[in-house]
Amino acid sequence: MIIPSATTKPSARVLPSNSSGRASFVLGEADMANVTLSPTLGSFPINGTNRVPTMSNQAPRRPRKITALRVEKPLEELYNVRVERKVSPERLVALGVSRWSIWKTGKCRLPWDWQVDQLVYIEEGEVRVVPDGSQRYMRFVAGDLVRYPKWFEADLWFNGFYQERYSFRVYGDDY
């Protein structure tokens, strides 16, 4: 939604309808610096009324509405956590996962922060990862290969036995 600033006198004007029956809205140069963009979570008629301007020789049309949707990115994308699901045995051999360190735990919650990139292959169980400041979580299960980025902070929730193999990565390592 475009909202002109209340502190300035608007110089906007509505131009008459064109051949398609649509009116145009034009902002003056003084208003361009005072326009605020505001997200909208709903729908409203474009011209603010339930009537659509029409030419005299056209039948009235239904009002057009603009609907704004809230699109939330996946947490993996927001926090740069990379995931490969159901990793093939060939991929595990290529990465040398069998030589990585093993870590196990039972049912618990751990606050965790990563000082370096870490590549994790989950062998058993599942973990729910809740990033600091978020109420949403990422869920990783046995067979997932997860790369946690450096400086990532989260709470890890384990609902039962869990086992992973992990490898710390250095700058330039890719998987």
N, C-alpha and C positions, 0 to 999 in steps of 0.2 A: 504494500500500500504506500502511496506517496503522500506525505503530509507536509504542506508548506509550513514554514516557521511562523509562529504567532507574533513574533517581534517585528516583522517587516510587513509593509503594505503589499499584498500580492498584486502582481501585474499580469497575472495569468488571464487568459481569455478562452472562451469556447468558440470555435469556428463553426459556421453553419454546416448542416449535414451535407455530405457529398453524395454522389450518385448511388452509393451502396446504402444510404440511409444512416450512416454513422457520423457522429459529431466528433471533432478533433479537439484535443486539449493542448494548448500551447503555453509554456512558461516563458515569462520575460527573462532577460539576462540577469536582472537583479535577484530573481528567485532561484536561479540555478545553484547558487552557493548555499541557499537556505533550505534545500530539499532534504528530507530525511527519509530513508528507506526503512520500513517497519515490516517485520514478518507478520503474516496473517494466517491464522489457523481456523479457517471457516470459509464460507462463501458469501458473496454479496453481488447484487446486480452491478454491472459496470457503471451505469449512469446514476446510481443511488436511488432509483425508483423502480417500480415494477413495470413501467412502460418503456418500450424501446422506441426512440424517434423513428418515424417512417416518412416516406415520401407520400404525397396525397394519393398517388395511383397504386400504392402497394398495400397489401393486407398487413395488419399488425403482426409482428413476430413475437415469439416467446422471448422473455428476457434472457440475455446471456449472463452466465455467472462464471466468476473466476473462483476456482477452488484451489486452495493451497494445501499441500501435503507436507507433513513433517517426515523427512527422510533421515533415518539414523544410519550412519555407517556402522559396519560390523566393528566390534571392539578390536579385533585382530588388525584391522586397517588403521584405526585410530591410534593404536599403541605400537604399531610396526612389529607385531608378533606374527611370524610366518608359520604356517601349518601345512603339513602334507598328511593327508589321511590315508590309512591303509597302505603303508609303504611296502613296496615289493622287496622280497629277499635279495634280489640283485642290487637294489639301491642300498640296502643295509650293508652288504659286502663291500660295495664301492666306497662307502663312508668309513668302513672299518669299525662299525658299531660294537662288534664282539670284543674289541680291545678297550672300549670306554669304561669308565668307572661306574660302579653300581651304587644306587641309593635306594633304601627301602624305608617305609614308614607304615604305621597303622592309622586308625581313625584319629584325626587331629586337625587343627587349624594352625598355620604358620604364617606370620608376617614375614615377607621376604623382599629383598632388594638385590638386583643384579649389578655387580660392579664391572662385569665384563659380559660380552655376548655369550650365551650358553645354548648349545644344541642338545636337545633331550629327546630320547626315544622311549616312549612309554611301553613297558613290557607287560605290566599287569595293573589292573585297577583303573581308576579315573581320578581326575583332579578338576576342581572348579577354581578358576583364577579370577579374583575380583580386584581390578586395578584400584589403587588409592584414589579416593574421591568419586568412585563410581558405585552405583547400586546394581549394575548389570555384571554378568560374569561370562567368561569363556569356559567351555567344557572340552577337556581333552581326555581321550580314552586310549586303552591299549591299541597299539598299532599306529599311533600318531607320532609324527616327527615334528617337534616344535622348536622354533628358534626364538628365544627371549632376547630382546635388545639390551644393551648396556644402559644402566641407570633406570631400568623399569622397576617399579615398586608395586607390590600387590599382596593380597592375602591369599594363601593357598588352602583350600578346603579338601580334605581327604575323607571319604565316607567309609573307608575300609582299607584292607591291605593294598599297598601301592608299591610298585617297583619300576624304576627307570634306569636307563643308562644315559650318562651325560658326558659332554665334552665342552670345555671352555674354548671359545674361539677368539682369535686375535684379529686386529684390523686387517682387512684384505682377504681373510678366509671366507670362502663361500661354500655353500652346501648344495 
